[in-house]
């Protein structure tokens, strides 16, 4: 997730959750299971250091990404790395 900090990333994730779960029914489970990772999906190894990427890869069992670059006027070569 591109963000200024992990805390800003957490706040952004929880703001999205609040849209779909306004009553907070899943808030605790979400906080326990979902962790933001700072990186750039368009770069190899998320643009992380090899040590940070290896550490992440050893601790996760699933990656969910919803990154997309949407611009109807861009060439495919520009949007393809993310999409």
C-alpha positions as a Python dict, from the first residue, in 0.01 Angstrom:
ca = {
    (1, 'X'): (0, 0, 0),
    (2, 'X'): (140, 339, -90),
    (3, 'X'): (118, 566, 209),
    (4, 'X'): (321, 810, 413),
    (5, 'X'): (332, 570, 708),
    (6, 'X'): (190, 244, 840),
    (7, 'X'): (-49, 437, 1064),
    (8, 'X'): (-182, 637, 769),
    (9, 'X'): (-221, 310, 575),
    (10, 'X'): (-415, 153, 865),
    (11, 'X'): (-645, 455, 882),
    (12, 'X'): (-704, 435, 507),
    (13, 'X'): (-790, 64, 525),
    (14, 'X'): (-1030, 118, 814),
    (15, 'X'): (-1199, 406, 634),
    (16, 'X'): (-1271, 165, 347),
    (17, 'X'): (-1402, -98, 591),
    (18, 'X'): (-1634, 160, 747),
    (19, 'X'): (-1804, 207, 410),
    (20, 'X'): (-1899, -162, 388),
    (21, 'X'): (-1934, -230, 761),
    (22, 'X'): (-2076, 92, 910),
    (23, 'X'): (-2185, -84, 1230),
    (24, 'X'): (-1833, -213, 1297),
    (25, 'X'): (-1944, -576, 1304),
    (26, 'X'): (-1618, -700, 1150),
    (27, 'X'): (-1385, -434, 1286),
    (28, 'X'): (-1213, -648, 1550),
    (29, 'X'): (-1165, -946, 1317),
    (30, 'X'): (-1037, -712, 1046),
    (31, 'X'): (-782, -552, 1279),
    (32, 'X'): (-661, -897, 1391),
    (33, 'X'): (-620, -1038, 1040),
    (34, 'X'): (-544, -758, 795),
    (35, 'X'): (-214, -572, 797),
    (36, 'X'): (-111, -304, 550),
    (37, 'X'): (227, -341, 381),
    (38, 'X'): (399, -36, 243),
    (39, 'X'): (522, -95, -109),
    (40, 'X'): (467, -33, -478),
    (41, 'X'): (277, -307, -661),
    (42, 'X'): (427, -197, -995),
    (43, 'X'): (783, -270, -876),
    (44, 'X'): (964, -599, -834),
    (45, 'X'): (938, -726, -477),
    (46, 'X'): (704, -435, -403),
    (47, 'X'): (1013, -208, -408),
    (48, 'X'): (1108, -347, -66),
    (49, 'X'): (1457, -440, 46),
    (50, 'X'): (1538, -807, -12),
    (51, 'X'): (1542, -870, 364),
    (52, 'X'): (1204, -701, 419),
    (53, 'X'): (1049, -886, 125),
    (54, 'X'): (1184, -1224, 240),
    (55, 'X'): (1055, -1158, 592),
    (56, 'X'): (711, -1070, 457),
    (57, 'X'): (703, -1375, 229),
    (58, 'X'): (785, -1602, 523),
    (59, 'X'): (496, -1466, 734),
    (60, 'X'): (200, -1439, 498),
    (61, 'X'): (-30, -1698, 349),
    (62, 'X'): (-242, -1473, 128),
    (63, 'X'): (-205, -1152, -65),
    (64, 'X'): (-506, -950, -175),
    (65, 'X'): (-443, -658, -401),
    (66, 'X'): (-691, -424, -557),
    (67, 'X'): (-442, -187, -711),
    (68, 'X'): (-533, -43, -1045),
    (69, 'X'): (-437, 251, -1257),
    (70, 'X'): (-743, 382, -1433),
    (71, 'X'): (-711, 639, -1705),
    (72, 'X'): (-899, 603, -2030),
    (73, 'X'): (-640, 810, -2215),
    (74, 'X'): (-321, 622, -2118),
    (75, 'X'): (-145, 371, -2334),
    (76, 'X'): (-164, 10, -2219),
    (77, 'X'): (213, 3, -2162),
    (78, 'X'): (172, 259, -1883),
    (79, 'X'): (-118, 92, -1699),
    (80, 'X'): (-23, -272, -1758),
    (81, 'X'): (239, -306, -1479),
    (82, 'X'): (-23, -237, -1211),
    (83, 'X'): (-334, -378, -1373),
}
